[in-house]
Amino acid sequence: MQCSWKSMVLLVLASIAIQYTAIRTFSTNPLSLLCSVGLAATGHAVNCSLKDLARVGPETLEGSDHGCDEIVSHTPAAPSPSPSPSLPSYNANKRTHILILATTRSGSSFVGQLFNQNPEVFYLFEPLYHVQLALLPRLAQSRNLAERKVMLGAARDLLRSLYHCHLNSLESYIQPRPAKHSTDKLFRRGASRSLCSPPVCELPLGPKEQSLVLADEGECARKCGPLNVSLAADACRATRHAAIKTVRIPQISDLRALIEDPRLNLKVVQLVRDPRGILASRIETFRDTYRLWRLWRATGRRPHNLDLGQINTVCEDFLRSVSTGLARPPWLKGRYMLLRYEDLARFPLQKTRELYSFLGLVLNHNVEDWIINNTRGSSDLSSRQKFTTVRDSAANAENWRVKLSFDMVVYTQTVCQPLLGLLGYKAVFRPRELRNLSHSLVEDRTFLPFL
């Protein structure tokens, strides 16, 4: 028999949903597994615990197109007993949860360090990497809305758990699965000081040392050994705030269920960068993926099989997300700040103070010292080390102008024109304008936080 294309699409989506469900339920009891898979097979909300079902009712879930996290977050909570003494009590007035929302090669690692250097902040670097890898690596650049929905449902669930310091939720996505809550497979563990310091790292330190002074990220794993996830959870509970950086959430609207959750006190910093700068940085960093772009730059001829979606999608997601944020919907009030990478690069201390003020955090002297020491680096060093945060930040902000050909710039600014205008990035129309670095292509604009 023959199947229609609609039937095939439904079968594929059901298969993806069941894979996601299976990952989420590795450690659940059989009854929870039956509940979750049963709902997934019908194409409705997935990954609902028995507690969630009791709260909202199976009828509500079966009649909804939303994920369980969104339904539960909008359902009035029933009275519950006092929290167990062994669990932390999160007070929204005291604990702030921060999400750095960005895209690859937009300066998000630099922004992450503004929190990583603060001993009062528990910082995680790209934990959603493991969700992406587990659910299918090809979803990384997917423009299929149905595939994105599956990915985002898992991402929101995991973010909620991580902000509540339930780090064991991450174990279901790490392969191979951690044994006795111990793993050496956490993606770029060394990018988080919280995971390379006592009590997580039990390496004996000197009396004046609070954490390892790392020459590189790999030194953390070499000196600290495998990561004990339980100790990491304890360290999370011991800090006043938590921050997570991700480049795997396309738009601010994808986070609405978390932002509206009163238990999280989540604030989002959306980092943006001139898409021409993003493209230039990706070409230099991901040489295999962007091989045809480099060929275009070298020959002056655009390859016929060049994947233009690699930059088109960036501008589309940015435009939708920034438009939503700047429209100031009520659900973002007090929760959203737009930050241009170029502004931070030119005025790092000033913009960091504005950022901390919006978040209601006290700017630690460690952060100020790090900024001073890491924004005046050699441009030679930053060119040799792809992921370094040590660089001459002001000079780096617009150095894409000498790395892209004029034709590549014209194409990018044409397809991204609405975004450039919205964010205050100037277009160029002649090669001489492009190479004249004495005139900035970044307009002086003030983007105030939505308070």
Buried (B, 14 or more C-beta within 10 A) or exposed (E): EEEEEEEEEBEEBBEBBBBBBBBBBEEBEEEBBEBBBEBBEEEBBBBBBEEBBEBBEBEBBEEBEBBBBBBBBEEEEEEEEEEEEEEBEBEEEEBBBBBBBBBBBBBBBBBBBBBBBBBEBBBBBBBBBBBBBBBBEEBEEBEBEEBBBBBBBBBBBBBBBBBBBBBBBBBBBBEEEBEEBBBEBBBBBBBBBBBBBBEBBEBEBEEEEEBBEBEEBEBBBEEBEBBBBBBBBBBBBEBBBBBBBBBBBBBBBBBBBBBBBEBBBBBBBBBBBBBBBBBBBBBBEBEEEBEBBEBBBEEEEBEEEBBEEBBBBBBBBBBBBBBBBBEEEEBBEEBBBBBBBBBBBBBBBEBBBBBBEBBEBEBBEBBBEBBEEBBBBEEEEBEEEEEBBBBBBBBBBBBBBEBBBBBBBBBBBEBBBBBBEBBBBBBBEEEEBBEEEEEBBBEEEEBEBBE
